Amino acid sequence: MIDLLSDLYSLILSMNIVPDIFKRGVVVPIPKKSSLNPNKAENYRPITPSSPLSKLIELLIIPDDDANYNQFGFRNKRGTCSLLNDIYIFLTIKEV
C-alpha cells in the first residue's frame, strides 16, 4: 500500500497534476449555534472536508513552516490580534 501511495504522489509531483478525485468533497452542514433554529438553512455553515489522500499530499507538499507569512487564520499562534498588531506597526511606521 505504501509503495502504491509513494508512486501515486511521485507521479502527481512530477506531472504537476492533481487527480479530480482529490478535488472532490461532500458538503457537510455544520450548525452555527445550537440555539438557532435548525430548520433554517442560513443557520448552517457549509464545510467540505478534504479526502484523507488529499490531506496527506498537502502535508507532504506544503509543510506548516512554508505557509504564507501574511496568512493569519488557521495558523498556530496567529490570528486577529497578530493581524491587528501588524497593521498598527505598519501604520505607525508609515506616519514617521
Backbone as XML, in Angstrom:
<?xml version="1.0"?>
<chain id="A" units="angstrom">
  <residue number="1" name="MET">
    <atom name="N" x="0.823" y="-1.201" z="0.000"/>
    <atom name="CA" x="0.000" y="0.000" z="0.000"/>
    <atom name="C" x="0.868" y="1.265" z="0.000"/>
  </residue>
  <residue number="2" name="ILE">
    <atom name="N" x="1.922" y="1.250" z="0.815"/>
    <atom name="CA" x="2.799" y="2.417" z="0.882"/>
    <atom name="C" x="3.497" y="2.640" z="-0.455"/>
  </residue>
  <residue number="3" name="ASP">
    <atom name="N" x="3.883" y="1.551" z="-1.113"/>
    <atom name="CA" x="4.529" y="1.684" z="-2.423"/>
    <atom name="C" x="3.586" y="2.317" z="-3.446"/>
  </residue>
  <residue number="4" name="LEU">
    <atom name="N" x="2.320" y="1.915" z="-3.410"/>
    <atom name="CA" x="1.332" y="2.488" z="-4.335"/>
    <atom name="C" x="1.140" y="3.987" z="-4.074"/>
  </residue>
  <residue number="5" name="LEU">
    <atom name="N" x="1.013" y="4.354" z="-2.809"/>
    <atom name="CA" x="0.860" y="5.773" z="-2.467"/>
    <atom name="C" x="2.095" y="6.570" z="-2.864"/>
  </residue>
  <residue number="6" name="SER">
    <atom name="N" x="3.256" y="6.000" z="-2.620"/>
    <atom name="CA" x="4.502" y="6.669" z="-2.985"/>
    <atom name="C" x="4.579" y="6.896" z="-4.493"/>
  </residue>
  <residue number="7" name="ASP">
    <atom name="N" x="4.224" y="5.878" z="-5.268"/>
    <atom name="CA" x="4.224" y="6.010" z="-6.732"/>
    <atom name="C" x="3.208" y="7.056" z="-7.192"/>
  </residue>
  <residue number="8" name="LEU">
    <atom name="N" x="2.024" y="7.029" z="-6.584"/>
    <atom name="CA" x="0.979" y="7.992" z="-6.943"/>
    <atom name="C" x="1.443" y="9.418" z="-6.661"/>
  </residue>
  <residue number="9" name="TYR">
    <atom name="N" x="1.980" y="9.652" z="-5.484"/>
    <atom name="CA" x="2.419" y="11.001" z="-5.126"/>
    <atom name="C" x="3.607" y="11.447" z="-5.976"/>
  </residue>
  <residue number="10" name="SER">
    <atom name="N" x="4.501" y="10.533" z="-6.298"/>
    <atom name="CA" x="5.626" y="10.876" z="-7.180"/>
    <atom name="C" x="5.123" y="11.291" z="-8.554"/>
  </residue>
  <residue number="11" name="LEU">
    <atom name="N" x="4.140" y="10.569" z="-9.057"/>
    <atom name="CA" x="3.548" y="10.895" z="-10.359"/>
    <atom name="C" x="2.858" y="12.263" z="-10.319"/>
  </residue>
  <residue number="12" name="ILE">
    <atom name="N" x="2.110" y="12.516" z="-9.253"/>
    <atom name="CA" x="1.429" y="13.809" z="-9.102"/>
    <atom name="C" x="2.447" y="14.942" z="-9.088"/>
  </residue>
  <residue number="13" name="LEU">
    <atom name="N" x="3.517" y="14.775" z="-8.333"/>
    <atom name="CA" x="4.533" y="15.826" z="-8.239"/>
    <atom name="C" x="5.287" y="16.013" z="-9.546"/>
  </residue>
  <residue number="14" name="SER">
    <atom name="N" x="5.603" y="14.924" z="-10.225"/>
    <atom name="CA" x="6.370" y="15.039" z="-11.467"/>
    <atom name="C" x="5.540" y="15.616" z="-12.613"/>
  </residue>
  <residue number="15" name="MET">
    <atom name="N" x="4.240" y="15.306" z="-12.643"/>
    <atom name="CA" x="3.386" y="15.796" z="-13.730"/>
    <atom name="C" x="2.684" y="17.112" z="-13.386"/>
  </residue>
  <residue number="16" name="ASN">
    <atom name="N" x="2.745" y="17.498" z="-12.118"/>
    <atom name="CA" x="2.107" y="18.751" z="-11.689"/>
    <atom name="C" x="0.598" y="18.745" z="-11.926"/>
  </residue>
  <residue number="17" name="ILE">
    <atom name="N" x="-0.011" y="17.589" z="-11.781"/>
    <atom name="CA" x="-1.455" y="17.448" z="-11.990"/>
    <atom name="C" x="-2.058" y="16.735" z="-10.778"/>
  </residue>
  <residue number="18" name="VAL">
    <atom name="N" x="-3.118" y="17.323" z="-10.234"/>
    <atom name="CA" x="-3.830" y="16.703" z="-9.112"/>
    <atom name="C" x="-5.063" y="15.999" z="-9.678"/>
  </residue>
  <residue number="19" name="PRO">
    <atom name="N" x="-5.221" y="14.710" z="-9.397"/>
    <atom name="CA" x="-6.388" y="13.987" z="-9.912"/>
    <atom name="C" x="-7.703" y="14.613" z="-9.428"/>
  </residue>
  <residue number="20" name="ASP">
    <atom name="N" x="-8.713" y="14.562" z="-10.279"/>
    <atom name="CA" x="-10.025" y="15.131" z="-9.939"/>
    <atom name="C" x="-10.604" y="14.543" z="-8.660"/>
  </residue>
  <residue number="21" name="ILE">
    <atom name="N" x="-10.347" y="13.280" z="-8.410"/>
    <atom name="CA" x="-10.894" y="12.632" z="-7.214"/>
    <atom name="C" x="-10.380" y="13.311" z="-5.940"/>
  </residue>
  <residue number="22" name="PHE">
    <atom name="N" x="-9.178" y="13.888" z="-6.009"/>
    <atom name="CA" x="-8.619" y="14.588" z="-4.850"/>
    <atom name="C" x="-9.299" y="15.933" z="-4.633"/>
  </residue>
  <residue number="23" name="LYS">
    <atom name="N" x="-9.930" y="16.453" z="-5.670"/>
    <atom name="CA" x="-10.553" y="17.776" z="-5.598"/>
    <atom name="C" x="-12.027" y="17.716" z="-5.206"/>
  </residue>
  <residue number="24" name="ARG">
    <atom name="N" x="-12.572" y="16.528" z="-5.138"/>
    <atom name="CA" x="-13.996" y="16.375" z="-4.814"/>
    <atom name="C" x="-14.195" y="16.301" z="-3.311"/>
  </residue>
  <residue number="25" name="GLY">
    <atom name="N" x="-15.386" y="16.732" z="-2.898"/>
    <atom name="CA" x="-15.712" y="16.656" z="-1.483"/>
    <atom name="C" x="-17.214" y="16.653" z="-1.285"/>
  </residue>
  <residue number="26" name="VAL">
    <atom name="N" x="-17.612" y="16.316" z="-0.103"/>
    <atom name="CA" x="-19.021" y="16.311" z="0.265"/>
    <atom name="C" x="-19.250" y="17.472" z="1.222"/>
  </residue>
  <residue number="27" name="VAL">
    <atom name="N" x="-20.203" y="18.325" z="0.888"/>
    <atom name="CA" x="-20.516" y="19.470" z="1.740"/>
    <atom name="C" x="-21.303" y="18.976" z="2.951"/>
  </residue>
  <residue number="28" name="VAL">
    <atom name="N" x="-20.798" y="19.329" z="4.126"/>
    <atom name="CA" x="-21.441" y="18.935" z="5.379"/>
    <atom name="C" x="-21.945" y="20.199" z="6.070"/>
  </residue>
  <residue number="29" name="PRO">
    <atom name="N" x="-23.254" y="20.293" z="6.333"/>
    <atom name="CA" x="-23.766" y="21.481" z="7.027"/>
    <atom name="C" x="-23.491" y="21.390" z="8.531"/>
  </residue>
  <residue number="30" name="ILE">
    <atom name="N" x="-22.812" y="22.392" z="9.055"/>
    <atom name="CA" x="-22.494" y="22.455" z="10.482"/>
    <atom name="C" x="-23.298" y="23.596" z="11.095"/>
  </residue>
  <residue number="31" name="PRO">
    <atom name="N" x="-24.055" y="23.342" z="12.176"/>
    <atom name="CA" x="-24.836" y="24.424" z="12.790"/>
    <atom name="C" x="-23.926" y="25.527" z="13.327"/>
  </residue>
  <residue number="32" name="LYS">
    <atom name="N" x="-24.312" y="26.785" z="13.107"/>
    <atom name="CA" x="-23.537" y="27.914" z="13.618"/>
    <atom name="C" x="-23.626" y="27.985" z="15.137"/>
  </residue>
  <residue number="33" name="LYS">
    <atom name="N" x="-24.836" y="27.874" z="15.665"/>
    <atom name="CA" x="-25.059" y="27.871" z="17.112"/>
    <atom name="C" x="-26.192" y="26.902" z="17.410"/>
  </residue>
  <residue number="34" name="SER">
    <atom name="N" x="-26.103" y="26.227" z="18.525"/>
    <atom name="CA" x="-27.159" y="25.268" z="18.878"/>
    <atom name="C" x="-28.468" y="25.970" z="19.234"/>
  </residue>
  <residue number="35" name="SER">
    <atom name="N" x="-28.384" y="27.254" z="19.574"/>
    <atom name="CA" x="-29.594" y="27.988" z="19.964"/>
    <atom name="C" x="-30.407" y="28.477" z="18.757"/>
  </residue>
  <residue number="36" name="LEU">
    <atom name="N" x="-29.827" y="28.422" z="17.552"/>
    <atom name="CA" x="-30.533" y="28.901" z="16.361"/>
    <atom name="C" x="-31.498" y="27.840" z="15.832"/>
  </residue>
  <residue number="37" name="ASN">
    <atom name="N" x="-32.485" y="28.291" z="15.083"/>
    <atom name="CA" x="-33.498" y="27.406" z="14.506"/>
    <atom name="C" x="-32.847" y="26.440" z="13.511"/>
  </residue>
  <residue number="38" name="PRO">
    <atom name="N" x="-32.886" y="25.132" z="13.787"/>
    <atom name="CA" x="-32.242" y="24.163" z="12.895"/>
    <atom name="C" x="-32.980" y="23.958" z="11.575"/>
  </residue>
  <residue number="39" name="ASN">
    <atom name="N" x="-34.168" y="24.532" z="11.432"/>
    <atom name="CA" x="-34.943" y="24.373" z="10.199"/>
    <atom name="C" x="-34.611" y="25.428" z="9.149"/>
  </residue>
  <residue number="40" name="LYS">
    <atom name="N" x="-33.734" y="26.373" z="9.474"/>
    <atom name="CA" x="-33.372" y="27.434" z="8.529"/>
    <atom name="C" x="-31.952" y="27.200" z="8.000"/>
  </residue>
  <residue number="41" name="ALA">
    <atom name="N" x="-31.821" y="27.218" z="6.687"/>
    <atom name="CA" x="-30.527" y="26.959" z="6.046"/>
    <atom name="C" x="-29.475" y="27.993" z="6.428"/>
  </residue>
  <residue number="42" name="GLU">
    <atom name="N" x="-29.874" y="29.248" z="6.659"/>
    <atom name="CA" x="-28.894" y="30.297" z="6.974"/>
    <atom name="C" x="-28.247" y="30.104" z="8.348"/>
  </residue>
  <residue number="43" name="ASN">
    <atom name="N" x="-28.751" y="29.170" z="9.135"/>
    <atom name="CA" x="-28.171" y="28.900" z="10.450"/>
    <atom name="C" x="-27.105" y="27.801" z="10.400"/>
  </residue>
  <residue number="44" name="TYR">
    <atom name="N" x="-26.708" y="27.452" z="9.177"/>
    <atom name="CA" x="-25.681" y="26.434" z="8.988"/>
    <atom name="C" x="-24.500" y="27.011" z="8.212"/>
  </residue>
  <residue number="45" name="ARG">
    <atom name="N" x="-23.349" y="26.441" z="8.467"/>
    <atom name="CA" x="-22.122" y="26.827" z="7.773"/>
    <atom name="C" x="-21.691" y="25.609" z="6.953"/>
  </residue>
  <residue number="46" name="PRO">
    <atom name="N" x="-21.460" y="25.783" z="5.644"/>
    <atom name="CA" x="-21.045" y="24.629" z="4.830"/>
    <atom name="C" x="-19.549" y="24.335" z="5.000"/>
  </residue>
  <residue number="47" name="ILE">
    <atom name="N" x="-19.232" y="23.113" z="5.296"/>
    <atom name="CA" x="-17.845" y="22.675" z="5.438"/>
    <atom name="C" x="-17.628" y="21.530" z="4.450"/>
  </residue>
  <residue number="48" name="THR">
    <atom name="N" x="-16.510" y="21.564" z="3.731"/>
    <atom name="CA" x="-16.173" y="20.475" z="2.813"/>
    <atom name="C" x="-14.834" y="19.876" z="3.236"/>
  </residue>
  <residue number="49" name="PRO">
    <atom name="N" x="-14.867" y="18.798" z="4.003"/>
    <atom name="CA" x="-13.605" y="18.176" z="4.415"/>
    <atom name="C" x="-12.873" y="17.580" z="3.212"/>
  </residue>
  <residue number="50" name="SER">
    <atom name="N" x="-11.557" y="17.703" z="3.204"/>
    <atom name="CA" x="-10.747" y="17.105" z="2.137"/>
    <atom name="C" x="-10.668" y="15.601" z="2.346"/>
  </residue>
  <residue number="51" name="SER">
    <atom name="N" x="-10.401" y="14.895" z="1.260"/>
    <atom name="CA" x="-10.225" y="13.447" z="1.373"/>
    <atom name="C" x="-8.914" y="13.170" z="2.117"/>
  </residue>
  <residue number="52" name="PRO">
    <atom name="N" x="-8.816" y="12.038" z="2.807"/>
    <atom name="CA" x="-7.576" y="11.718" z="3.527"/>
    <atom name="C" x="-6.349" y="11.679" z="2.613"/>
  </residue>
  <residue number="53" name="LEU">
    <atom name="N" x="-6.503" y="11.162" z="1.387"/>
    <atom name="CA" x="-5.363" y="11.119" z="0.462"/>
    <atom name="C" x="-4.933" y="12.526" z="0.062"/>
  </residue>
  <residue number="54" name="SER">
    <atom name="N" x="-5.900" y="13.404" z="-0.128"/>
    <atom name="CA" x="-5.607" y="14.792" z="-0.473"/>
    <atom name="C" x="-4.885" y="15.488" z="0.675"/>
  </residue>
  <residue number="55" name="LYS">
    <atom name="N" x="-5.345" y="15.253" z="1.902"/>
    <atom name="CA" x="-4.715" y="15.850" z="3.081"/>
    <atom name="C" x="-3.267" y="15.383" z="3.210"/>
  </residue>
  <residue number="56" name="LEU">
    <atom name="N" x="-3.037" y="14.111" z="2.932"/>
    <atom name="CA" x="-1.695" y="13.558" z="3.049"/>
    <atom name="C" x="-0.742" y="14.229" z="2.067"/>
  </residue>
  <residue number="57" name="ILE">
    <atom name="N" x="-1.173" y="14.402" z="0.828"/>
    <atom name="CA" x="-0.295" y="15.050" z="-0.149"/>
    <atom name="C" x="-0.069" y="16.519" z="0.207"/>
  </residue>
  <residue number="58" name="GLU">
    <atom name="N" x="-1.083" y="17.176" z="0.767"/>
    <atom name="CA" x="-0.905" y="18.561" z="1.212"/>
    <atom name="C" x="0.166" y="18.638" z="2.295"/>
  </residue>
  <residue number="59" name="LEU">
    <atom name="N" x="0.154" y="17.691" z="3.225"/>
    <atom name="CA" x="1.156" y="17.678" z="4.292"/>
    <atom name="C" x="2.559" y="17.437" z="3.742"/>
  </residue>
  <residue number="60" name="LEU">
    <atom name="N" x="2.647" y="16.620" z="2.696"/>
    <atom name="CA" x="3.950" y="16.338" z="2.101"/>
    <atom name="C" x="4.477" y="17.515" z="1.290"/>
  </residue>
  <residue number="61" name="ILE">
    <atom name="N" x="3.582" y="18.201" z="0.588"/>
    <atom name="CA" x="3.992" y="19.278" z="-0.310"/>
    <atom name="C" x="4.164" y="20.601" z="0.419"/>
  </residue>
  <residue number="62" name="ILE">
    <atom name="N" x="3.251" y="20.916" z="1.321"/>
    <atom name="CA" x="3.246" y="22.231" z="1.969"/>
    <atom name="C" x="3.421" y="22.070" z="3.472"/>
  </residue>
  <residue number="63" name="PRO">
    <atom name="N" x="4.648" y="22.040" z="3.956"/>
    <atom name="CA" x="4.837" y="21.975" z="5.404"/>
    <atom name="C" x="4.353" y="23.267" z="6.072"/>
  </residue>
  <residue number="64" name="ASP">
    <atom name="N" x="4.004" y="23.188" z="7.346"/>
    <atom name="CA" x="3.480" y="24.344" z="8.079"/>
    <atom name="C" x="4.401" y="25.554" z="8.036"/>
  </residue>
  <residue number="65" name="ASP">
    <atom name="N" x="5.701" y="25.320" z="8.107"/>
    <atom name="CA" x="6.623" y="26.455" z="8.147"/>
    <atom name="C" x="6.740" y="27.173" z="6.804"/>
  </residue>
  <residue number="66" name="ASP">
    <atom name="N" x="6.196" y="26.586" z="5.735"/>
    <atom name="CA" x="6.220" y="27.235" z="4.426"/>
    <atom name="C" x="4.939" y="28.011" z="4.130"/>
  </residue>
  <residue number="67" name="ALA">
    <atom name="N" x="4.015" y="28.026" z="5.069"/>
    <atom name="CA" x="2.759" y="28.749" z="4.854"/>
    <atom name="C" x="3.067" y="30.233" z="4.675"/>
  </residue>
  <residue number="68" name="ASN">
    <atom name="N" x="2.231" y="30.902" z="3.938"/>
    <atom name="CA" x="2.425" y="32.320" z="3.664"/>
    <atom name="C" x="2.470" y="33.110" z="4.963"/>
  </residue>
  <residue number="69" name="TYR">
    <atom name="N" x="3.477" y="33.966" z="5.098"/>
    <atom name="CA" x="3.644" y="34.772" z="6.309"/>
    <atom name="C" x="2.439" y="35.671" z="6.555"/>
  </residue>
  <residue number="70" name="ASN">
    <atom name="N" x="1.785" y="36.099" z="5.496"/>
    <atom name="CA" x="0.656" y="37.021" z="5.627"/>
    <atom name="C" x="-0.667" y="36.326" z="5.926"/>
  </residue>
  <residue number="71" name="GLN">
    <atom name="N" x="-0.659" y="35.019" z="6.066"/>
    <atom name="CA" x="-1.890" y="34.308" z="6.424"/>
    <atom name="C" x="-1.986" y="34.259" z="7.942"/>
  </residue>
  <residue number="72" name="PHE">
    <atom name="N" x="-3.094" y="34.759" z="8.464"/>
    <atom name="CA" x="-3.267" y="34.801" z="9.911"/>
    <atom name="C" x="-4.267" y="33.766" z="10.412"/>
  </residue>
  <residue number="73" name="GLY">
    <atom name="N" x="-5.234" y="33.376" z="9.583"/>
    <atom name="CA" x="-6.239" y="32.406" z="10.003"/>
    <atom name="C" x="-5.719" y="30.987" z="9.881"/>
  </residue>
  <residue number="74" name="PHE">
    <atom name="N" x="-6.197" y="30.117" z="10.740"/>
    <atom name="CA" x="-5.888" y="28.692" z="10.710"/>
    <atom name="C" x="-4.398" y="28.400" z="10.855"/>
  </residue>
  <residue number="75" name="ARG">
    <atom name="N" x="-3.693" y="29.268" z="11.599"/>
    <atom name="CA" x="-2.272" y="29.044" z="11.862"/>
    <atom name="C" x="-2.025" y="29.112" z="13.350"/>
  </residue>
  <residue number="76" name="ASN">
    <atom name="N" x="-1.143" y="28.245" z="13.823"/>
    <atom name="CA" x="-0.808" y="28.193" z="15.238"/>
    <atom name="C" x="-0.166" y="29.505" z="15.689"/>
  </residue>
  <residue number="77" name="LYS">
    <atom name="N" x="-0.661" y="30.043" z="16.774"/>
    <atom name="CA" x="-0.152" y="31.276" z="17.382"/>
    <atom name="C" x="-0.289" y="32.492" z="16.477"/>
  </residue>
  <residue number="78" name="ARG">
    <atom name="N" x="-1.248" y="32.478" z="15.561"/>
    <atom name="CA" x="-1.523" y="33.637" z="14.703"/>
    <atom name="C" x="-3.025" y="33.799" z="14.624"/>
  </residue>
  <residue number="79" name="GLY">
    <atom name="N" x="-3.485" y="35.014" z="14.575"/>
    <atom name="CA" x="-4.919" y="35.250" z="14.499"/>
    <atom name="C" x="-5.203" y="36.729" z="14.370"/>
  </residue>
  <residue number="80" name="THR">
    <atom name="N" x="-6.389" y="37.130" z="14.772"/>
    <atom name="CA" x="-6.826" y="38.516" z="14.631"/>
    <atom name="C" x="-5.901" y="39.476" z="15.363"/>
  </residue>
  <residue number="81" name="CYS">
    <atom name="N" x="-5.491" y="39.119" z="16.581"/>
    <atom name="CA" x="-4.609" y="40.011" z="17.356"/>
    <atom name="C" x="-3.272" y="40.218" z="16.641"/>
  </residue>
  <residue number="82" name="SER">
    <atom name="N" x="-2.723" y="39.158" z="16.065"/>
    <atom name="CA" x="-1.461" y="39.282" z="15.325"/>
    <atom name="C" x="-1.623" y="40.202" z="14.124"/>
  </residue>
  <residue number="83" name="LEU">
    <atom name="N" x="-2.735" y="40.037" z="13.417"/>
    <atom name="CA" x="-3.004" y="40.877" z="12.249"/>
    <atom name="C" x="-3.140" y="42.341" z="12.654"/>
  </residue>
  <residue number="84" name="LEU">
    <atom name="N" x="-3.923" y="42.606" z="13.696"/>
    <atom name="CA" x="-4.110" y="43.987" z="14.154"/>
    <atom name="C" x="-2.792" y="44.595" z="14.614"/>
  </residue>
  <residue number="85" name="ASN">
    <atom name="N" x="-1.953" y="43.809" z="15.270"/>
    <atom name="CA" x="-0.642" y="44.295" z="15.696"/>
    <atom name="C" x="0.216" y="44.667" z="14.488"/>
  </residue>
  <residue number="86" name="ASP">
    <atom name="N" x="0.227" y="43.824" z="13.468"/>
    <atom name="CA" x="0.995" y="44.121" z="12.252"/>
    <atom name="C" x="0.478" y="45.381" z="11.557"/>
  </residue>
  <residue number="87" name="ILE">
    <atom name="N" x="-0.840" y="45.551" z="11.512"/>
    <atom name="CA" x="-1.423" y="46.751" z="10.900"/>
    <atom name="C" x="-1.019" y="47.988" z="11.694"/>
  </residue>
  <residue number="88" name="TYR">
    <atom name="N" x="-1.086" y="47.895" z="13.024"/>
    <atom name="CA" x="-0.705" y="49.022" z="13.884"/>
    <atom name="C" x="0.759" y="49.410" z="13.645"/>
  </residue>
  <residue number="89" name="ILE">
    <atom name="N" x="1.631" y="48.421" z="13.615"/>
    <atom name="CA" x="3.056" y="48.695" z="13.379"/>
    <atom name="C" x="3.253" y="49.325" z="12.008"/>
  </residue>
  <residue number="90" name="PHE">
    <atom name="N" x="2.591" y="48.791" z="10.995"/>
    <atom name="CA" x="2.707" y="49.339" z="9.644"/>
    <atom name="C" x="2.264" y="50.801" z="9.604"/>
  </residue>
  <residue number="91" name="LEU">
    <atom name="N" x="1.115" y="51.095" z="10.205"/>
    <atom name="CA" x="0.594" y="52.468" z="10.197"/>
    <atom name="C" x="1.465" y="53.407" z="11.020"/>
  </residue>
  <residue number="92" name="THR">
    <atom name="N" x="2.019" y="52.919" z="12.112"/>
    <atom name="CA" x="2.890" y="53.740" z="12.950"/>
    <atom name="C" x="4.169" y="54.094" z="12.202"/>
  </residue>
  <residue number="93" name="ILE">
    <atom name="N" x="4.757" y="53.120" z="11.543"/>
    <atom name="CA" x="5.987" y="53.360" z="10.775"/>
    <atom name="C" x="5.695" y="54.284" z="9.600"/>
  </residue>
  <residue number="94" name="LYS">
    <atom name="N" x="4.545" y="54.106" z="8.966"/>
    <atom name="CA" x="4.151" y="54.917" z="7.813"/>
    <atom name="C" x="4.057" y="56.395" z="8.180"/>
  </residue>
  <residue number="95" name="GLU">
    <atom name="N" x="3.598" y="56.691" z="9.418"/>
    <atom name="CA" x="3.414" y="58.079" z="9.849"/>
    <atom name="C" x="4.732" y="58.764" z="10.186"/>
  </residue>
  <residue number="96" name="VAL">
    <atom name="N" x="5.761" y="58.008" z="10.521"/>
    <atom name="CA" x="7.043" y="58.599" z="10.946"/>
    <atom name="C" x="7.774" y="59.217" z="9.805"/>
  </residue>
</chain>
